[in-house]
Amino acid sequence: MPQQMALPKRRPGALALVALVAGLGLAGRLGLGFAGTLTRTRSTAESHLGSRTFRTSRHVGDGFDGLAGTAAGVMESMASMASVDQMDQSSLLASFADQAGNINGVLFQGSLPAYLLFLYFLGYRGNNTPPLTFFGFAFLLVFVFLTIPAGIISKSSYGLILADSDWIHGSAESLLTCTNIMIVLGFRSALTGNAELADNETVRNIAFGWMAAVILTLAAGIPIFGFEAHTAFLSGIGALDFDQAEPVNALSIPNWMVHWSTVFEFLLAMSLAWRYADAMGNPKWKGLTWGMLPSSISSVCALTFHIFYNQIPWILTGQALFTFIGNATLALAAYRIAVSNGWTIGELNPLRMFDKKEGEEEPSFDIAKVSPEGAKELMSGPLLVAEVILLTVAFAYGTKYGELAVGSSIFQSPESSAAAAAVIAIPVLLVAYVIYSQSSDLQSGQLPPLALAPSAAKDK
């Protein structure tokens, strides 16, 4: 239980709970309603760009090679720290490194094979997946793997779980924001006919620079900058001089902004995947939106865990469970997409790569295959960016100071499981309803076929 200063009793916390639940619900509804454009639609004269052969997998591999080398330096700088084997176990653990001994760690680690399958099927050449979208999903592995040294640093240096050390937590979590931005950019640029942005080298380089900045922060935070256990992420810029005390593990404003932005960005990505189905004329892409739903539930669980100051253990188990389920549903959704586009078991034959002559392979992404008809329905780029920033800032401040003002008796109590369950359930149900309301087949009582075989996949 986090340390906290004595707080005078104020108004009942019920109002705060209602306001927070309503706010989370609004976030879900607005997030799925986003459909703006970040780039102008290219003219038909530029459609020849779609014939390029994009090398997304190569870029991802190069990035991970760099990550491996840099991570080795990080681990070397941590050699003087206490051995990980001496860490005592806790039921409130928030990364692979400090969750290995409980069910949360089993679920988190067990979800990785399914995610790798998801990436394999999503990257199938016939899918016409926007390269930057694929790169974004693959870049998520950087976030996953960097939580390992982040958790080690937090536990061995401060005796805290990752979620309780704001500067470490915020630094690692920011990689998730980077990931979601690339997923969104990839989908949106494809929908607006911008082949150049759909496979943009500059965006990739920015992502690798972001990754390097996080690694350097983790490596230098303690020995060079002298960061303490509860040093605020980005110096806590934007904090208000509030008269209410809060627990020492409360998230800073920059950290809350990172968390809320990932929620909005992921909901936006779900919405764009749905639109991409129409643009490609392949309803299997809508299955990806449904497949992303459990992952969004996992994000809501993580957010709720922090709202209640990391005091309610079962929320973290829920996050791990929905991560496990979500990666499985992502893999299933991507498999259905790949099968519908001609994938067969024969693709696993490594000899096939030698059968194709140079120049015979089709490009992995062809912008000409994406219908531009829906582009006019998308919100303008500047307006979308402004709206996301405004919502992120509003929810960050509303969460941090709103719960202090009217709901400290609920949010700072480890006995608030019922309230936490409501905070999770209501926005999740609202998001599910929004997707369901756009699914005419489900509304008519017809379940879409699983389409697990090529012959069945061609029926719809």
N, C-alpha and C positions, 0 to 999 in steps of 0.2 A: 504493500500500500504506500503510495507516494507520500512524502512529507508535505504537510500543509500548515499554513498559519491559521490561527483561530479566526473564524469568520462570524460576524454578527448575523443572526437570523433575520431574513428579510421576507419578502413576499413568498407565498407558496410556489414550489417549482413546477406545478402542473402547467401553468401558462407557458413556461419556457419549453417544456416538453412538447406541447401542442405546436408552438411556434417552430421548433426545430424540425419536427416531423413534417409540418407543412412546407418548410423550406426545402427539406430533402426531396419531398415530392415534387415541388416546383422545379428543383434542379433537374430531376429526371425528365419531367415533361418538357422543359425548355431545351434540355440537352438533345432529346430525340427530335425536337422540332427544328434544330439547326440544319440548314441546307444551303449555306452561302457559298460564295466562290472566292477563292484566293487569287485567281488569275483570270485574265481575259481569255475568251474563246479564240483559239487560233483559226485563221482562215483556211479554207479547203486547199489553198495552194501550198500549205505547209504540211499536208497530210503525209507527204513522203517520209517525214521523220519517223513515222510508225514502223517503217521497214528496217530500222536499225536493230541489230542484235545487242540486247542489253546484257551486261555482265554483273548482275546484282550479286550472285553467289560469290563471284570472285572478290568483289568489294567487301562483302561480309567476312570472307575468309581472311583477307588482308587485315581487316580491322581487329579480328580476334587474335591474329599473330602478334599485332602490336600490343593488344591487351595482355597477352600471356607474358611478354617481355616486361611490360611495365608492372604487372601484378607481382612478378618475381622480385622486383625492386621493393615493392611495398612489403612483401612478406619478409624480406631480408631486414628491412628497417624495424620490423616488429619482433626480430629474433630475441631481443633482450627482454621482451615482455613475459609475463607469467605463462607457463604452459597451459594449453587449452585443456589438457587432461585434468588439470586441477580445478577446473571450473565446477562449481556446484550447480546442480540442476535446479530449474525453476519451472513452474507451470505457466509462467508468463514470459515466453520467449518469442522473439520476433524476427529471427532470421535463421537460415539453414545452419549457421555456425553454432548457435546456442539453442537449437531445437532438436538436435540429433537424437536426444535420449527420450523423446516422448512422441505421442501420436501425431502431433503437429508436424514434427520433423519427418516422420514416416510419410505423411500425406504430401508435404511439400516436395520431398525428394522423389516420391513415387509418381508425381505428376510430370516429371521431366521427359520420360520416354514418349508420352502422349503428345507433348508439345513438339518434340522433334519430328514425330510423324506428321503433325499438323503442318510444320514448315515444309516437309518433303512434298506432301500433296498440294499445298498451296502454291509451291513453286513449279508445279508441273507446267511445261511449256504451253500446252494447249489451253490452259485456263485464261491466258491473257491477263494475269495478275499485274497490276501496276507495280513496276520494280521498286519504287520508293515505299510502297505499302508493304511489300514482302521484306524489304530491308528493315523497315520499322519493327515488324513482328519479330524478325531475327535479332534485332538489336535489344529486344527485351532480355535476351540471355545475358547481356552485359550487366543489366540491373540485377538479374538473379545471382550471377556469380560474384558480383561486387558486394552483395549483402554478406558474403562469407567473411572477408577481412573486416568489413564494417562491424559485424557482430562480434568478432574476435577483439577488435580494438575496444569496443564499448564494455565488453564483459571483463577483459583482462586488465584494462586500465582503470575502470571506474566501478566494476562490480555491478553494472547496470545492463538491462536488456537494451537492445538497439533502439527501441521506441522511446526510451527514457532519456536519451542523450540527444538533444535537439540538433546540434551542429552535425553530428554523424548521421543521424536519421534524415535530416533535410538534404544533406549532400547526396546520399545514396538514392533517396526517393526522387530527386530531380531527374535522374536518368529515366524514370518512368514517364515523366512529362515529355522528355526528348523523344522517347519511343512513340508516344501517342501522337505527337505533332507530325512525325514522319508518316504514320499510318494515314492520318487525315489528309496530309498534303498529297500523298500518292493517289488516294481515291479521288480527291477533288480535282486534281490536275488532269486525271484521265477523263473525268466527267465533263470537264470544260475544254477538252481537246488540246491540252498543253502537254505534248509529248516530252518536251525538254524538261519541264519541272517534274514530270512523272518518273524521271530517272536522272535526277540532278546530282552531279558530282559535288557541287558546292555544299548542298545540304548534308551529304554524307560526311564531308570534311568537317563541317560544323559539329556534327554528332560525335565524331572522333575527338575533336577538340574539347567538347563538353565532357566526354569520358575521361580524357587526360586531366582536365581540371578537377574532376571529382577524385581521381586517384591521387593526385598531388595533394589535395586537401586532406584526404584521409592519412596520407603518409606524413605530412608536415604539420598537421593540426596540433599535435601534442608536443613533439620535440622542438619545433621551430616557433610556432605561434603561441604555445602555452595554453591551448584551449582546455577549459575545465569541463567537468561532467555535464553541467547545464549551461554551457556557453550557447547563446542563441545563434541559430543558423542565420548567416548574413548579418550578424550583429543585431538581429531583431529589429531591423529597420522598419519603420512604420508603427511601432508600438505606441499606444496611448498611455497617458498618465492617469491610470484608472485607480479609483480609491478602494477597490476590492482586491484582497490578496488572492493568489491562486497557487495550486500545488506546484512544486518545483519542476515537475516533469511536463508542465503544460507546453503545448506547441507554440512556437513564436508565430508572428504574423507571416513572415516569409515561408515558414514551413506549412502553415495552413493554406497559403496560396498554392504551393506546390501540390498539396493533396487535393484541393478543390479543382484545380485546373486539370488534373488527371481524370477526375470524374467527368467533367464536361467534355473533355477531348475524347474519352472513350465512348461516351454516349453519341457524340457526333460521328465517330467512326462507325458505330453500329448503324446509324441512320444512312450514312453514305454507302455502306455495304448493301443495304436494301435498295438504294437507288442504282447501284452498279448492276444489280440483277436486271433491272429494266433496260439499262443502257446496253447491256450485253445480250439481252433477249434470253437469259438463262436464269430461271427461277431458283436454281440451286444456290445462287449467291445469297438469296434471302435466308437460306438455312444457316449461313454464316452469322447473320444477325442474331438468330435464335441461339446459335452455338456460343456467341459472345455473352449471352445473358448471365450464365453462371459466373463468368469472370467478373462481370460488373457487380454481381452480388458479393463476390469476394472483396471488391474494392469498397463497397458500402460497409462490409464488416470491419475492414481495416480503419475506415473513417470513424465508425462508431466506437471502436476500441479506443481511439484517441479522444473522442468526445467525452468518454467516461474516464479519462486520465489513466488508461492502461490498467484498470483495476479489475476487470471482469474476464477471467480466463477463458470461459467457453466461447467468447466472441472470436478469439484467436483461433480456436479449434474450428469454428465455423468458417473463418477465412481460409484455413488450410483445406477443409473439406470442399469448399466451392472452387478453390484453385484446382484441386484434383479432378472434380467433376467437369469444370470449365475446360481444362486442357483436353479431356476426353471428348467433350462435345465439339470443341474446335477441330480436333482431328477427324471426327466423323463428318462434320460439315465440309471440311476441305476434301476429304475422300470422295464425298458425293459430287462435289464440283469437278474433281479430276476425272472421275468415272464418266460423268456426263460429257466431258470433253475428249474422251477417247483413251483414257488411261486403262491399261490392262496389266495383268500380272507379269506379262512379258517385259514390261518396262524395267523390272528388277534384274533382268539379264545383263550383266556387265559387258557381254560381248557385242551388244547392240550398238554401243558407241563406236565400234570399229567398222560397222556395216555402212554407216552413212558417209558419203563422200563430202568433201569440203564444198560448201555453198548450198548443200541440199537441205540443211536444217532451216526451219522457219524461225523467224525472230520470236523471242520469248514474250515480246509485247508489241502489239500493232495497234496504234491509236485509231486506225481506220475502222477497226472492228467495234469501237465504242460509239454508240449512237449519241450525237450531240443534242438531241431533241429536248432532253430534260435540263440542259444547262441554264436555260432562261428562267427556270423555276428556282434557281439557287440564289441565295442572298449574296449581295456584293461583298467582296473580300474585306475592305476596310470596315464595313458595318459589322460583319461577323466577328472580326478580330476585336473590335471595340466592345461588342456585346459579351464575348467570352471573358475579356479582361474585367469588364464591369461586374459581371456575375461572380467571377472568381474573387475579386476584392470584396464585394458585398458579403458573400458567404464566409470569407475568411474572418472579417471583422465581426460579422454577426455571430459566428460560432464562438470565437475566442472571448468576446466581451458580453455577448448576449446571455450565455449560460452562467457567467459570473454575476450578471446583474439580477437575474430573476430565477435562476435554477440551480444554485450551488448545492442545495440540500439534496438534489437528485443526482446531478452529474458527478459529484465528488464522493458519492457513496458506493461502496462495492456491493451493496445489497439492491442495486437498481436494475436487476436482470430483466424484469418485466418492461421497464421503460426502454432498455437497450433493445429488446426484441421488437418493440414497436418502431423504434427509430430505424431498424433494419428492414422490417417487413413492409411498412407502408410505401416507401419510395420504390422498393423492388416490385411490389405488386402493381404500382402505377406504371412503371416502365414496361412490365410484361403486358399490361392491358393495352398500352399504346401500340405495341407490336402486334398484339392479337387483333386490335381494331383495324389494322391494315392487312390482315391475312384473311382474304375472302374465303379460301378453302376451309380454314378452321372454323370460321363463322357459319359455314354451311354444313358443318359436321363431318367434313372429309379431311382425314389426315393425309399429308403428302406421302408418297411412297418413299421407303428408305433408299431405293435405287442403289443397292449395294453391288449390283452386277451391271455390266455394260449394256445388256439388252434392256434391262428395266430402266436404266438411266435415260434412254432415248425416248421413252414414252412421254416424258414431261420435261 
